[in-house]
Amino acid sequence: MAPFYLLMVGALCMLLVKFAQESWHIATHTITMTESEAVLGVLSLIDITLTGNLLLMVLFAGYENFVSKMDVDDHEDRPDWMGKVDFAGLKLKLVASIVAISGINLLKNFMALDAADITDGREKQLMWMVIIHLVFIVSGVMLAFMDRIVAATHRH
């Protein structure tokens, strides 16, 4: 599994490049942007950041759960959740991150929608995005409910 996690670090670097690209684009076009374009640009940065956070959670928690414990002891910069997130907790954090990313993506597409898009059929695409987002939410709630049932069963 270690090579997979090493390649995930590469994916994180790719996200950093895309974040820098988007930041540069926003910085160089701020004066000419409309308010809506500025908000969409910032939402893109948030989207990339949340995806990076998701990747970091999978990277650290997965590495610690499936490869080896990281020897960082009680270093002041160590995240509180590190070493405490089991597979069930990781699943819930992943689903929560996916729901947040989906919500931001849905908001970006909604804000980019204009009257011409409605006649082109983009409203159907937006409808499917809402449905998929709701499926993510329902899946997350069901996953949390199942984990709660399993935890209650172990107490008996």
Secondary structure, DSSP 4 states (H G I P E B T S, - for coil): -HHHHHHHHHHHHHHHHHHHHHHHHHHHHTTT--HHHHHHHHHHHHHHHHHHHHHHHHHHHHHHHHT-----TT-TTS-TTTTT--HHHHHHHHHHHHHHHHHHHHHHHHHH--HHHHHHTHHHHHHHHHHHHHHHHHHHHHHHHHHHHHHHHHH-
